């Protein structure tokens, strides 16, 4: 899909360059404006999630708010996390993210934030989540999201308020999960009004232990083809996790590792995209 998008972008660019100079300048500004909004977007945070190919619907983590908010309900500790993803080794093309979760009994509340930007485009995202464990096997959750886009060269901005829902079930060693992102089908508001796609996530996994597992997610956006993601997390030693994952629709192969250092966890990942190259991801989680 990225390859086709790149070809389409090149064709439009060549067409614009053949136009008379006054018209070419105007059309290039419009094209650049639309291309930035369409293609420059941050990805879901978390080095563990990246290493697992994005297969994270059945996980219970401080990062669950962005993947399946119901996973927060099974956390037994409070946690905060900070992370960074550099996209394709391009300078200044980075995602900075923060996540926190505060568990009390069957309840968990969480706050998350993400910043993505460079000279021509900036996006800030804030999220507030609540998850509830219905019993030892099932949980539900909801997340409210606010996102803000800004294009400095054009002084153009827009914003979005949306909501997500999630369900997670733990049946012996099996887990199943479902997440509905932007279920109200909210639209970006501002100079450019655009619909935010509805996103369905269905996940399943077999957990040999809490750390060693095989997971798979089916992802479908309302405006795109479905994707299948598969992840493997192996715990060969008490304080070490080895991870591998891949996705099918947007061909990528990812790997990484996690180190448990008492109350700290260090996570590293490398995400490889067939057309765009490598993206390193790292984060630190503190739990108490």
Residue, then its C-alpha position, 0 to 999 in steps of 0.5 A: x500500500x505504501x509503494x502504491x501511495x508513493x507512486x501516486x504521489x510522484x505522478x501527482x507531483x510530476x503533473x503539477x510541475x508541468x503546469x504554468x508557474x502561477x498555477x503550479x505554486x498554488x497547486x503545490x501548496x494545496x498538494x503539500x498540505x493534503x499530503x502532510x495530513x494524509x501520510x504524516x501520522x504517529x504510530x501506536x506507542x510501546x516498544x513491546x507492541x512494536x516488537x510484537x508486530x503490533x499484536x497487542x489486543x490481548x496484552x495487559x500493560x501500561x500501554x494497553x490504553x492505545x491498543x485495547x483499553x480493557x487490558x488496563x483492568x488486570x494490572x496489579x501495580x501502578x506504572x508510568x512509562x516514557x518512550x521514543x520511536x524514531x521513524x526510518x532513521x529520519x532526523x526529527x521524525x520522532x514519536x515521544x510518548x508517555x503512559x501512566x496507569x493507576x490500579x486500585x482493586x478492580x478499577x484502573x485509570x490511565x493518562x497517556x500522551x503522544x507528540x509527533x512532529x517536524x518542521x512542517x507538521x505537528x501532532x499532539x494527542x492526549x488520552x484518559x482511560x478507565x477500565x474495570x475488571x468484571x471478574x477474574x476472567x473479563x474486563x471492559x474499558x473506555x478511552x477518551x482521546x483528544x488530538x491536535x494537528x498543526x502545520x506551522x508553514x501554513x498556520x493551519x490547525x485542526x482537532x479531534x475528540x473521539x472515544x474507544x471501547x475495549x473488552x478482554x477475556x482470560x480463559x485458562x491459558x487463552x485470551x481473547x480481546x476486542x477493541x473499537x476505536x473511534x466508535x462514534x466516527x468523529x471528524x476532524x474539525x478545523x480548516x480541513x474537515x475529515x472523517x477519522x476512520x473507524x477501527x476494529x481490532x480482534x485479538x487472540x492469544x495462547x499464554x504459556x505463562x504471563x510472559x511467554x505467549x503467541x498472539x495474533x490480531x485482526x485489524x480492519x479500518x473502515x477506509x483500508x484493507x484488513x491486516x493480520x499481525x502476529x507476535x511471539x514473546x519468549x521468556x528464556x530467563x527470569x529477567x529477559x524477554x525475547x520478542x518477534x512479530x510481523x504484519x501482513x497488509x503493510x509488510x513488516x518484520x519486527x524484533x526486540x527484547x525486554x529487561x526486568x530490573x526490579x521495579x524498572x523494565x527496559x524495552x527495545x525494538x526494531x521495526x522493519x518496513x519493506x519500503x521505508x526501512x528501520x525504525x528503532x523504538x525504546x521505552x522505560x517503565x517504572x512500576x510500584 
